[in-house]
């Protein structure tokens, strides 16, 4: 009995990935430099009680999903995407609790656009030097 080989991607997945490529290029073009570098520097200054130090902002290479797809996040929702560098992406992955304090990650139960908007507000407050705590911490 002959069988046809399995497709690598379904038609639905292929169209979704095509849409994702468009959204990713738009997000990276809108933020050529990492959004998270300044946030991590602010957190480090806050935790170490430093007045200031030099902040290096790297070029953005990755698009990070604030709410993971496995937790219900959308790969096409621009509120859920951030342009960040590879170093910051690794730090978000290894330190999810600190990333949640900065608005770079939200827990699985925070799966609405209101929570993603709250995460953006948290990121903005940290950029202005005001350590605002989100509701989910």
N, CA, C and O atoms as CSV, one atom per row, in Angstrom:
chain,resi,resn,atom,element,x,y,z
A,1,UNK,N,N,0.831,-1.162,0.000
A,1,UNK,CA,C,0.000,0.000,0.000
A,1,UNK,C,C,0.892,1.247,0.000
A,1,UNK,O,O,1.761,1.395,0.860
A,2,UNK,N,N,0.673,2.127,-0.956
A,2,UNK,CA,C,1.458,3.357,-1.076
A,2,UNK,C,C,0.757,4.491,-0.340
A,2,UNK,O,O,-0.462,4.652,-0.396
A,3,UNK,N,N,1.559,5.245,0.333
A,3,UNK,CA,C,1.016,6.402,1.040
A,3,UNK,C,C,1.758,7.646,0.600
A,3,UNK,O,O,2.953,7.619,0.305
A,4,UNK,N,N,1.030,8.711,0.565
A,4,UNK,CA,C,1.686,9.976,0.220
A,4,UNK,C,C,2.413,10.506,1.464
A,4,UNK,O,O,1.959,10.277,2.585
A,5,UNK,N,N,3.516,11.200,1.280
A,5,UNK,CA,C,4.250,11.731,2.435
A,5,UNK,C,C,3.451,12.835,3.126
A,5,UNK,O,O,2.646,13.531,2.508
A,6,UNK,N,N,3.697,12.968,4.399
A,6,UNK,CA,C,3.021,14.011,5.164
A,6,UNK,C,C,3.546,15.384,4.758
A,6,UNK,O,O,4.723,15.540,4.434
A,7,UNK,N,N,2.677,16.354,4.780
A,7,UNK,CA,C,3.092,17.721,4.504
A,7,UNK,C,C,3.880,18.250,5.701
A,7,UNK,O,O,3.609,17.891,6.847
A,8,UNK,N,N,4.843,19.096,5.418
A,8,UNK,CA,C,5.617,19.687,6.497
A,8,UNK,C,C,4.771,20.665,7.302
A,8,UNK,O,O,4.893,20.731,8.525
A,9,UNK,N,N,3.928,21.413,6.636
A,9,UNK,CA,C,3.046,22.367,7.286
A,9,UNK,C,C,1.657,22.268,6.678
A,9,UNK,O,O,1.487,21.987,5.491
A,10,UNK,N,N,0.678,22.506,7.528
A,10,UNK,CA,C,-0.685,22.545,7.000
A,10,UNK,C,C,-0.884,23.870,6.271
A,10,UNK,O,O,-0.093,24.801,6.424
A,11,UNK,N,N,-1.917,23.940,5.501
A,11,UNK,CA,C,-2.233,25.160,4.762
A,11,UNK,C,C,-2.526,26.292,5.746
A,11,UNK,O,O,-2.117,27.431,5.518
A,12,UNK,N,N,-3.233,25.988,6.838
A,12,UNK,CA,C,-3.547,26.985,7.849
A,12,UNK,C,C,-2.276,27.517,8.508
A,12,UNK,O,O,-2.131,28.727,8.682
A,13,UNK,N,N,-1.359,26.630,8.873
A,13,UNK,CA,C,-0.100,27.050,9.493
A,13,UNK,C,C,0.750,27.860,8.525
A,13,UNK,O,O,1.409,28.820,8.924
A,14,UNK,N,N,0.734,27.477,7.266
A,14,UNK,CA,C,1.519,28.202,6.272
A,14,UNK,C,C,1.031,29.641,6.137
A,14,UNK,O,O,1.844,30.563,6.060
A,15,UNK,N,N,-0.277,29.844,6.108
A,15,UNK,CA,C,-0.802,31.207,5.988
A,15,UNK,C,C,-0.548,32.007,7.265
A,15,UNK,O,O,-0.269,33.204,7.192
A,16,UNK,N,N,-0.641,31.366,8.438
A,16,UNK,CA,C,-0.371,32.045,9.696
A,16,UNK,C,C,1.098,32.468,9.779
A,16,UNK,O,O,1.394,33.572,10.237
A,17,UNK,N,N,2.015,31.610,9.343
A,17,UNK,CA,C,3.431,31.952,9.349
A,17,UNK,C,C,3.740,33.072,8.371
A,17,UNK,O,O,4.616,33.897,8.627
A,18,UNK,N,N,3.031,33.108,7.258
A,18,UNK,CA,C,3.204,34.195,6.306
A,18,UNK,C,C,2.778,35.519,6.934
A,18,UNK,O,O,3.458,36.533,6.780
A,19,UNK,N,N,1.650,35.504,7.642
A,19,UNK,CA,C,1.188,36.699,8.343
A,19,UNK,C,C,2.164,37.091,9.450
A,19,UNK,O,O,2.411,38.276,9.675
A,20,UNK,N,N,2.716,36.096,10.136
A,20,UNK,CA,C,3.670,36.365,11.216
A,20,UNK,C,C,4.918,37.048,10.681
A,20,UNK,O,O,5.435,37.966,11.318
A,21,UNK,N,N,5.409,36.624,9.531
A,21,UNK,CA,C,6.596,37.257,8.948
A,21,UNK,C,C,6.348,38.742,8.704
A,21,UNK,O,O,7.236,39.566,8.924
A,22,UNK,N,N,5.161,39.080,8.256
A,22,UNK,CA,C,4.808,40.474,8.015
A,22,UNK,C,C,4.799,41.264,9.324
A,22,UNK,O,O,5.342,42.366,9.396
A,23,UNK,N,N,4.177,40.690,10.358
A,23,UNK,CA,C,4.089,41.363,11.654
A,23,UNK,C,C,5.482,41.509,12.274
A,23,UNK,O,O,5.804,42.564,12.819
A,24,UNK,N,N,6.308,40.465,12.196
A,24,UNK,CA,C,7.657,40.510,12.761
A,24,UNK,C,C,8.494,41.587,12.087
A,24,UNK,O,O,9.187,42.343,12.768
A,25,UNK,N,N,8.444,41.668,10.778
A,25,UNK,CA,C,9.226,42.696,10.090
A,25,UNK,C,C,8.726,44.088,10.457
A,25,UNK,O,O,9.523,45.022,10.543
A,26,UNK,N,N,7.433,44.242,10.672
A,26,UNK,CA,C,6.868,45.537,11.074
A,26,UNK,C,C,7.328,45.918,12.483
A,26,UNK,O,O,7.684,47.071,12.727
A,27,UNK,N,N,7.322,44.953,13.410
A,27,UNK,CA,C,7.745,45.214,14.792
A,27,UNK,C,C,9.233,45.544,14.852
A,27,UNK,O,O,9.632,46.469,15.558
A,28,UNK,N,N,10.057,44.797,14.119
A,28,UNK,CA,C,11.495,45.066,14.111
A,28,UNK,C,C,11.818,46.402,13.454
A,28,UNK,O,O,12.755,47.083,13.871
A,29,UNK,N,N,11.060,46.785,12.438
A,29,UNK,CA,C,11.290,48.075,11.788
A,29,UNK,C,C,10.885,49.227,12.708
A,29,UNK,O,O,11.517,50.283,12.692
A,30,UNK,N,N,9.844,49.032,13.501
A,30,UNK,CA,C,9.375,50.075,14.404
A,30,UNK,C,C,10.322,50.294,15.584
A,30,UNK,O,O,10.412,51.405,16.106
A,31,UNK,N,N,11.030,49.241,16.008
A,31,UNK,CA,C,11.964,49.331,17.140
A,31,UNK,C,C,13.316,48.766,16.727
A,31,UNK,O,O,13.582,47.587,16.964
A,32,UNK,N,N,14.174,49.577,16.116
A,32,UNK,CA,C,15.466,49.058,15.676
A,32,UNK,C,C,16.405,48.717,16.836
A,32,UNK,O,O,17.352,47.950,16.661
A,33,UNK,N,N,16.143,49.288,18.026
A,33,UNK,CA,C,16.967,48.985,19.190
A,33,UNK,C,C,16.139,48.294,20.255
A,33,UNK,O,O,14.924,48.474,20.334
A,34,UNK,N,N,16.810,47.508,21.066
A,34,UNK,CA,C,16.166,46.676,22.088
A,34,UNK,C,C,15.395,47.525,23.093
A,34,UNK,O,O,15.911,48.513,23.616
A,35,UNK,N,N,14.175,47.132,23.349
A,35,UNK,CA,C,13.326,47.805,24.317
A,35,UNK,C,C,13.704,47.394,25.738
A,35,UNK,O,O,13.551,48.182,26.671
A,36,UNK,N,N,14.189,46.186,25.907
A,36,UNK,CA,C,14.419,45.631,27.234
A,36,UNK,C,C,15.757,46.025,27.855
A,36,UNK,O,O,15.902,45.941,29.074
A,37,UNK,N,N,16.730,46.447,27.069
A,37,UNK,CA,C,18.044,46.800,27.628
A,37,UNK,C,C,17.916,47.870,28.712
A,37,UNK,O,O,18.495,47.734,29.789
A,38,UNK,N,N,17.162,48.929,28.431
A,38,UNK,CA,C,16.977,50.005,29.408
A,38,UNK,C,C,16.214,49.513,30.636
A,38,UNK,O,O,16.503,49.925,31.760
A,39,UNK,N,N,15.247,48.635,30.416
A,39,UNK,CA,C,14.452,48.128,31.537
A,39,UNK,C,C,15.300,47.294,32.485
A,39,UNK,O,O,15.210,47.450,33.703
A,40,UNK,N,N,16.128,46.404,31.929
A,40,UNK,CA,C,17.004,45.591,32.768
A,40,UNK,C,C,18.005,46.470,33.519
A,40,UNK,O,O,18.317,46.203,34.680
A,41,UNK,N,N,18.509,47.520,32.858
A,41,UNK,CA,C,19.442,48.436,33.520
A,41,UNK,C,C,18.750,49.165,34.673
A,41,UNK,O,O,19.339,49.332,35.741
A,42,UNK,N,N,17.512,49.596,34.467
A,42,UNK,CA,C,16.753,50.254,35.540
A,42,UNK,C,C,16.535,49.307,36.712
A,42,UNK,O,O,16.666,49.713,37.867
A,43,UNK,N,N,16.204,48.054,36.429
A,43,UNK,CA,C,16.012,47.074,37.497
A,43,UNK,C,C,17.313,46.834,38.245
A,43,UNK,O,O,17.311,46.745,39.473
A,44,UNK,N,N,18.421,46.729,37.526
A,44,UNK,CA,C,19.713,46.523,38.173
A,44,UNK,C,C,20.080,47.710,39.060
A,44,UNK,O,O,20.598,47.526,40.161
A,45,UNK,N,N,19.812,48.938,38.581
A,45,UNK,CA,C,20.085,50.128,39.402
A,45,UNK,C,C,19.188,50.140,40.639
A,45,UNK,O,O,19.641,50.490,41.729
A,46,UNK,N,N,17.927,49.763,40.478
A,46,UNK,CA,C,16.973,49.738,41.593
A,46,UNK,C,C,17.380,48.696,42.634
A,46,UNK,O,O,17.354,48.973,43.833
A,47,UNK,N,N,17.755,47.498,42.180
A,47,UNK,CA,C,18.128,46.431,43.111
A,47,UNK,C,C,19.449,46.702,43.820
A,47,UNK,O,O,19.637,46.280,44.961
A,48,UNK,N,N,20.364,47.401,43.156
A,48,UNK,CA,C,21.683,47.645,43.733
A,48,UNK,C,C,21.810,49.041,44.330
A,48,UNK,O,O,22.900,49.425,44.755
A,49,UNK,N,N,20.730,49.806,44.372
A,49,UNK,CA,C,20.703,51.158,44.923
A,49,UNK,C,C,21.770,52.052,44.301
A,49,UNK,O,O,22.445,52.809,44.999
A,50,UNK,N,N,21.914,51.957,42.999
A,50,UNK,CA,C,22.863,52.799,42.289
A,50,UNK,C,C,22.143,54.028,41.759
A,50,UNK,O,O,20.953,53.976,41.448
A,51,UNK,N,N,22.873,55.138,41.659
A,51,UNK,CA,C,22.246,56.351,41.125
A,51,UNK,C,C,22.155,56.293,39.607
A,51,UNK,O,O,21.125,56.651,39.035
A,52,UNK,N,N,23.219,55.848,38.950
A,52,UNK,CA,C,23.185,55.714,37.497
A,52,UNK,C,C,24.431,54.985,37.019
A,52,UNK,O,O,25.439,54.917,37.722
A,53,UNK,N,N,24.344,54.449,35.832
A,53,UNK,CA,C,25.495,53.891,35.136
A,53,UNK,C,C,25.189,53.871,33.653
A,53,UNK,O,O,24.062,54.143,33.241
A,54,UNK,N,N,26.189,53.548,32.854
A,54,UNK,CA,C,26.037,53.604,31.405
A,54,UNK,C,C,25.124,52.474,30.926
A,54,UNK,O,O,25.296,51.315,31.303
A,55,UNK,N,N,24.166,52.831,30.100
A,55,UNK,CA,C,23.229,51.858,29.555
A,55,UNK,C,C,23.578,51.627,28.088
A,55,UNK,O,O,23.599,52.565,27.291
A,56,UNK,N,N,23.848,50.390,27.745
A,56,UNK,CA,C,24.115,50.027,26.356
A,56,UNK,C,C,22.836,49.444,25.779
A,56,UNK,O,O,22.261,48.505,26.330
A,57,UNK,N,N,22.404,50.007,24.672
A,57,UNK,CA,C,21.194,49.519,24.027
A,57,UNK,C,C,21.592,48.823,22.731
A,57,UNK,O,O,22.086,49.457,21.799
A,58,UNK,N,N,21.374,47.527,22.686
A,58,UNK,CA,C,21.762,46.712,21.539
A,58,UNK,C,C,20.711,46.772,20.436
A,58,UNK,O,O,19.551,47.084,20.701
A,59,UNK,N,N,21.107,46.478,19.211
A,59,UNK,CA,C,20.113,46.376,18.127
A,59,UNK,C,C,19.161,45.201,18.383
A,59,UNK,O,O,19.575,44.144,18.860
A,60,UNK,N,N,17.908,45.401,18.063
A,60,UNK,CA,C,16.929,44.327,18.274
A,60,UNK,C,C,17.074,43.282,17.171
A,60,UNK,O,O,17.193,43.612,15.991
A,61,UNK,N,N,17.062,42.035,17.576
A,61,UNK,CA,C,17.195,40.907,16.651
A,61,UNK,C,C,16.028,39.936,16.744
A,61,UNK,O,O,15.674,39.284,15.761
A,62,UNK,N,N,15.431,39.842,17.932
A,62,UNK,CA,C,14.354,38.878,18.179
A,62,UNK,C,C,13.040,39.599,18.421
A,62,UNK,O,O,13.014,40.772,18.793
A,63,UNK,N,N,11.968,38.886,18.206
A,63,UNK,CA,C,10.650,39.370,18.589
A,63,UNK,C,C,10.162,38.461,19.703
A,63,UNK,O,O,9.948,37.264,19.511
A,64,UNK,N,N,9.993,39.063,20.871
A,64,UNK,CA,C,9.609,38.328,22.074
A,64,UNK,C,C,8.097,38.401,22.268
A,64,UNK,O,O,7.492,39.457,22.084
A,65,UNK,N,N,7.498,37.283,22.636
A,65,UNK,CA,C,6.071,37.237,22.933
A,65,UNK,C,C,5.885,37.393,24.433
A,65,UNK,O,O,6.366,36.567,25.210
A,66,UNK,N,N,5.196,38.438,24.842
A,66,UNK,CA,C,4.993,38.718,26.263
A,66,UNK,C,C,4.186,37.593,26.909
A,66,UNK,O,O,4.513,37.135,28.004
A,67,UNK,N,N,3.146,37.160,26.236
A,67,UNK,CA,C,2.366,35.993,26.663
A,67,UNK,C,C,2.658,34.881,25.669
A,67,UNK,O,O,2.336,34.990,24.486
A,68,UNK,N,N,3.271,33.814,26.159
A,68,UNK,CA,C,3.676,32.714,25.277
A,68,UNK,C,C,2.486,32.114,24.534
A,68,UNK,O,O,1.354,32.129,25.018
A,69,UNK,N,N,2.774,31.588,23.352
A,69,UNK,CA,C,1.717,30.936,22.572
A,69,UNK,C,C,1.143,29.744,23.313
A,69,UNK,O,O,-0.051,29.462,23.210
A,70,UNK,N,N,1.983,29.041,24.060
A,70,UNK,CA,C,1.507,27.875,24.808
A,70,UNK,C,C,0.540,28.276,25.918
A,70,UNK,O,O,-0.196,27.438,26.438
A,71,UNK,N,N,0.544,29.570,26.283
A,71,UNK,CA,C,-0.332,30.060,27.336
A,71,UNK,C,C,-1.520,30.831,26.779
A,71,UNK,O,O,-2.302,31.407,27.535
A,72,UNK,N,N,-1.656,30.842,25.458
A,72,UNK,CA,C,-2.795,31.505,24.844
A,72,UNK,C,C,-2.470,32.807,24.146
A,72,UNK,O,O,-3.372,33.489,23.658
A,73,UNK,N,N,-1.201,33.165,24.089
A,73,UNK,CA,C,-0.808,34.390,23.410
A,73,UNK,C,C,-0.865,34.238,21.902
A,73,UNK,O,O,-0.733,33.134,21.373
A,74,UNK,N,N,-1.059,35.342,21.220
A,74,UNK,CA,C,-1.162,35.323,19.766
A,74,UNK,C,C,0.154,35.775,19.150
A,74,UNK,O,O,0.797,36.703,19.641
A,75,UNK,N,N,0.543,35.113,18.076
A,75,UNK,CA,C,1.755,35.513,17.373
A,75,UNK,C,C,1.479,36.625,16.380
A,75,UNK,O,O,2.397,37.115,15.722
A,76,UNK,N,N,0.218,37.026,16.267
A,76,UNK,CA,C,-0.162,38.084,15.327
A,76,UNK,C,C,-0.609,39.368,16.031
A,76,UNK,O,O,-0.826,40.383,15.369
A,77,UNK,N,N,-0.751,39.343,17.344
A,77,UNK,CA,C,-1.185,40.507,18.115
A,77,UNK,C,C,0.033,41.376,18.426
A,77,UNK,O,O,0.934,40.946,19.146
A,78,UNK,N,N,0.065,42.583,17.893
A,78,UNK,CA,C,1.225,43.452,18.082
A,78,UNK,C,C,1.383,43.918,19.527
A,78,UNK,O,O,2.488,44.283,19.929
A,79,UNK,N,N,0.310,43.915,20.317
A,79,UNK,CA,C,0.426,44.224,21.742
A,79,UNK,C,C,1.245,43.167,22.474
A,79,UNK,O,O,1.837,43.444,23.517
A,80,UNK,N,N,1.276,41.967,21.928
A,80,UNK,CA,C,1.950,40.840,22.557
A,80,UNK,C,C,3.411,40.715,22.123
A,80,UNK,O,O,4.106,39.818,22.601
A,81,UNK,N,N,3.888,41.565,21.254
A,81,UNK,CA,C,5.228,41.414,20.688
A,81,UNK,C,C,6.133,42.577,21.047
A,81,UNK,O,O,5.709,43.733,21.046
A,82,UNK,N,N,7.392,42.260,21.355
A,82,UNK,CA,C,8.412,43.261,21.639
A,82,UNK,C,C,9.667,42.944,20.843
A,82,UNK,O,O,10.049,41.781,20.712
A,83,UNK,N,N,10.306,43.974,20.315
A,83,UNK,CA,C,11.578,43.810,19.616
A,83,UNK,C,C,12.702,43.945,20.640
A,83,UNK,O,O,12.894,45.015,21.218
A,84,UNK,N,N,13.441,42.862,20.864
A,84,UNK,CA,C,14.518,42.880,21.846
A,84,UNK,C,C,15.758,42.188,21.285
A,84,UNK,O,O,15.695,41.504,20.264
A,85,UNK,N,N,16.884,42.379,21.972
A,85,UNK,CA,C,18.137,41.751,21.540
A,85,UNK,C,C,18.201,40.319,22.075
A,85,UNK,O,O,17.395,39.929,22.920
A,86,UNK,N,N,19.141,39.561,21.589
A,86,UNK,CA,C,19.266,38.155,21.979
A,86,UNK,C,C,19.628,38.014,23.461
A,86,UNK,O,O,19.124,37.115,24.134
A,87,UNK,N,N,20.500,38.897,23.980
A,87,UNK,CA,C,20.882,38.820,25.396
A,87,UNK,C,C,19.689,39.041,26.312
A,87,UNK,O,O,19.504,38.312,27.286
A,88,UNK,N,N,18.885,40.037,26.001
A,88,UNK,CA,C,17.700,40.309,26.818
A,88,UNK,C,C,16.665,39.193,26.691
A,88,UNK,O,O,15.977,38.869,27.659
A,89,UNK,N,N,16.555,38.608,25.505
A,89,UNK,CA,C,15.628,37.503,25.312
A,89,UNK,C,C,16.021,36.322,26.192
A,89,UNK,O,O,15.163,35.671,26.789
A,90,UNK,N,N,17.314,36.051,26.267
A,90,UNK,CA,C,17.796,34.981,27.146
A,90,UNK,C,C,17.525,35.305,28.609
A,90,UNK,O,O,17.144,34.431,29.388
A,91,UNK,N,N,17.726,36.574,28.978
A,91,UNK,CA,C,17.503,36.969,30.370
A,91,UNK,C,C,16.024,36.887,30.742
A,91,UNK,O,O,15.696,36.499,31.863
A,92,UNK,N,N,15.138,37.240,29.833
A,92,UNK,CA,C,13.695,37.121,30.082
A,92,UNK,C,C,13.333,35.658,30.304
A,92,UNK,O,O,12.539,35.334,31.187
A,93,UNK,N,N,13.918,34.783,29.504
A,93,UNK,CA,C,13.614,33.356,29.598
A,93,UNK,C,C,14.128,32.755,30.897
A,93,UNK,O,O,13.455,31.919,31.500
A,94,UNK,N,N,15.308,33.170,31.334
A,94,UNK,CA,C,15.893,32.583,32.544
A,94,UNK,C,C,15.402,33.246,33.827
A,94,UNK,O,O,15.507,32.646,34.897
A,95,UNK,N,N,14.870,34.460,33.753
A,95,UNK,CA,C,14.377,35.187,34.933
A,95,UNK,C,C,12.932,35.653,34.732
A,95,UNK,O,O,12.687,36.856,34.646
A,96,UNK,N,N,11.980,34.734,34.656
A,96,UNK,CA,C,10.603,35.151,34.360
A,96,UNK,C,C,9.969,36.023,35.441
A,96,UNK,O,O,9.120,36.855,35.121
A,97,UNK,N,N,10.353,35.861,36.712
A,97,UNK,CA,C,9.749,36.692,37.761
A,97,UNK,C,C,10.215,38.142,37.645
A,97,UNK,O,O,9.409,39.061,37.788
A,98,UNK,N,N,11.507,38.357,37.387
A,98,UNK,CA,C,11.991,39.725,37.171
A,98,UNK,C,C,11.408,40.312,35.889
A,98,UNK,O,O,11.084,41.499,35.838
A,99,UNK,N,N,11.276,39.490,34.862
A,99,UNK,CA,C,10.691,39.954,33.606
A,99,UNK,C,C,9.234,40.363,33.814
A,99,UNK,O,O,8.769,41.316,33.189
A,100,UNK,N,N,8.511,39.661,34.678
A,100,UNK,CA,C,7.125,40.019,34.977
A,100,UNK,C,C,7.061,41.349,35.715
A,100,UNK,O,O,6.146,42.139,35.480
A,101,UNK,N,N,8.017,41.610,36.606
A,101,UNK,CA,C,8.062,42.903,37.319
A,101,UNK,C,C,8.262,44.061,36.354
A,101,UNK,O,O,7.780,45.167,36.596
A,102,UNK,N,N,8.978,43.806,35.253
A,102,UNK,CA,C,9.278,44.847,34.280
A,102,UNK,C,C,8.239,44.954,33.164
A,102,UNK,O,O,8.314,45.862,32.336
A,103,UNK,N,N,7.277,44.041,33.135
A,103,UNK,CA,C,6.275,44.055,32.078
A,103,UNK,C,C,6.742,43.394,30.794
A,103,UNK,O,O,6.164,43.612,29.730
A,104,UNK,N,N,7.796,42.580,30.897
A,104,UNK,CA,C,8.305,41.865,29.723
A,104,UNK,C,C,7.702,40.479,29.587
A,104,UNK,O,O,7.887,39.815,28.568
A,105,UNK,N,N,6.989,40.044,30.600
A,105,UNK,CA,C,6.368,38.718,30.601
A,105,UNK,C,C,5.127,38.808,31.477
A,105,UNK,O,O,5.127,39.501,32.494
A,106,UNK,N,N,4.084,38.117,31.084
A,106,UNK,CA,C,2.886,38.046,31.919
A,106,UNK,C,C,2.560,36.585,32.180
A,106,UNK,O,O,2.829,35.729,31.337
A,107,UNK,N,N,1.980,36.290,33.349
A,107,UNK,CA,C,1.598,34.909,33.651
A,107,UNK,C,C,0.503,34.407,32.719
A,107,UNK,O,O,-0.122,35.188,32.001
A,108,UNK,N,N,0.283,33.119,32.739
A,108,UNK,CA,C,-0.684,32.496,31.835
A,108,UNK,C,C,-2.105,33.003,32.051
A,108,UNK,O,O,-2.877,33.089,31.096
A,109,UNK,N,N,-2.461,33.339,33.280
A,109,UNK,CA,C,-3.836,33.778,33.531
A,109,UNK,C,C,-4.083,35.204,33.046
A,109,UNK,O,O,-5.230,35.646,32.991
A,110,UNK,N,N,-3.030,35.924,32.697
A,110,UNK,CA,C,-3.158,37.291,32.160
A,110,UNK,C,C,-3.248,37.217,30.642
A,110,UNK,O,O,-2.306,37.601,29.948
A,111,UNK,N,N,-4.348,36.738,30.128
A,111,UNK,CA,C,-4.436,36.485,28.689
A,111,UNK,C,C,-5.403,37.409,27.964
A,111,UNK,O,O,-6.025,37.005,26.981
A,112,UNK,N,N,-5.538,38.651,28.440
A,112,UNK,CA,C,-6.411,39.602,27.767
A,112,UNK,C,C,-5.591,40.805,27.297
A,112,UNK,O,O,-4.464,41.018,27.743
A,113,UNK,N,N,-6.173,41.574,26.400
A,113,UNK,CA,C,-5.495,42.775,25.920
A,113,UNK,C,C,-5.315,43.803,27.038
A,113,UNK,O,O,-4.382,44.604,26.990
A,114,UNK,N,N,-6.192,43.793,28.041
A,114,UNK,CA,C,-6.042,44.711,29.173
A,114,UNK,C,C,-4.753,44.420,29.930
A,114,UNK,O,O,-4.063,45.343,30.365
A,115,UNK,N,N,-4.427,43.137,30.090
A,115,UNK,CA,C,-3.186,42.768,30.778
A,115,UNK,C,C,-1.967,43.157,29.940
A,115,UNK,O,O,-0.948,43.576,30.490
A,116,UNK,N,N,-2.061,43.024,28.634
A,116,UNK,CA,C,-0.941,43.418,27.774
A,116,UNK,C,C,-0.770,44.939,27.786
A,116,UNK,O,O,0.353,45.437,27.705
A,117,UNK,N,N,-1.867,45.669,27.886
A,117,UNK,CA,C,-1.794,47.124,28.007
A,117,UNK,C,C,-1.197,47.513,29.350
A,117,UNK,O,O,-0.417,48.462,29.430
A,118,UNK,N,N,-1.555,46.791,30.406
A,118,UNK,CA,C,-0.960,47.013,31.726
A,118,UNK,C,C,0.540,46.748,31.689
A,118,UNK,O,O,1.308,47.480,32.314
A,119,UNK,N,N,0.970,45.717,30.970
A,119,UNK,CA,C,2.402,45.418,30.830
A,119,UNK,C,C,3.123,46.570,30.129
A,119,UNK,O,O,4.249,46.908,30.494
A,120,UNK,N,N,2.488,47.168,29.133
A,120,UNK,CA,C,3.087,48.318,28.445
A,120,UNK,C,C,3.198,49.505,29.400
A,120,UNK,O,O,4.187,50.236,29.358
A,121,UNK,N,N,2.207,49.705,30.250
A,121,UNK,CA,C,2.250,50.786,31.233
A,121,UNK,C,C,3.374,50.559,32.237
A,121,UNK,O,O,4.051,51.505,32.640
A,122,UNK,N,N,3.573,49.304,32.643
A,122,UNK,CA,C,4.655,48.963,33.571
A,122,UNK,C,C,6.010,49.251,32.923
A,122,UNK,O,O,6.890,49.831,33.558
A,123,UNK,N,N,6.178,48.849,31.666
A,123,UNK,CA,C,7.445,49.110,30.973
A,123,UNK,C,C,7.727,50.601,30.882
A,123,UNK,O,O,8.862,51.033,31.086
A,124,UNK,N,N,6.710,51.384,30.578
A,124,UNK,CA,C,6.876,52.826,30.450
A,124,UNK,C,C,7.248,53.463,31.791
A,124,UNK,O,O,8.091,54.358,31.832
A,125,UNK,N,N,6.636,53.017,32.875
A,125,UNK,CA,C,6.959,53.586,34.182
A,125,UNK,C,C,8.408,53.280,34.568
A,125,UNK,O,O,9.094,54.141,35.118
A,126,UNK,N,N,8.877,52.065,34.286
A,126,UNK,CA,C,10.269,51.720,34.587
A,126,UNK,C,C,11.223,52.552,33.737
A,126,UNK,O,O,12.294,52.928,34.213
A,127,UNK,N,N,10.858,52.847,32.487
A,127,UNK,CA,C,11.727,53.666,31.647
A,127,UNK,C,C,11.883,55.080,32.204
A,127,UNK,O,O,12.920,55.713,32.009
A,128,UNK,N,N,10.847,55.580,32.902
A,128,UNK,CA,C,10.922,56.892,33.529
A,128,UNK,C,C,11.504,56.835,34.940
A,128,UNK,O,O,11.531,57.845,35.643
A,129,UNK,N,N,11.967,55.660,35.352
A,129,UNK,CA,C,12.593,55.534,36.661
A,129,UNK,C,C,11.635,55.361,37.814
A,129,UNK,O,O,12.023,55.535,38.969
A,130,UNK,N,N,10.385,55.021,37.525
A,130,UNK,CA,C,9.381,54.808,38.569
A,130,UNK,C,C,9.098,53.306,38.633
A,130,UNK,O,O,8.434,52.769,37.746
A,131,UNK,N,N,9.591,52.621,39.669
A,131,UNK,CA,C,9.392,51.170,39.750
A,131,UNK,C,C,7.950,50.795,40.100
A,131,UNK,O,O,7.629,50.541,41.261
A,132,UNK,N,N,7.104,50.765,39.102
A,132,UNK,CA,C,5.694,50.442,39.250
A,132,UNK,C,C,5.519,48.928,39.275
A,132,UNK,O,O,6.081,48.227,38.433
A,133,UNK,N,N,4.752,48.421,40.221
A,133,UNK,CA,C,4.513,46.995,40.315
A,133,UNK,C,C,3.207,46.628,39.624
A,133,UNK,O,O,2.160,47.189,39.949
A,134,UNK,N,N,3.251,45.700,38.682
A,134,UNK,CA,C,2.002,45.296,38.033
A,134,UNK,C,C,1.101,44.512,38.974
A,134,UNK,O,O,1.548,44.014,40.007
A,135,UNK,N,N,-0.158,44.410,38.610
A,135,UNK,CA,C,-1.137,43.732,39.456
A,135,UNK,C,C,-0.877,42.240,39.612
A,135,UNK,O,O,-1.340,41.638,40.581
A,136,UNK,N,N,-0.151,41.632,38.686
A,136,UNK,CA,C,0.030,40.190,38.737
A,136,UNK,C,C,1.246,39.763,39.541
A,136,UNK,O,O,1.459,38.564,39.723
A,137,UNK,N,N,2.052,40.700,40.030
A,137,UNK,CA,C,3.242,40.332,40.819
A,137,UNK,C,C,2.853,40.129,42.266
A,137,UNK,O,O,3.706,39.815,43.096
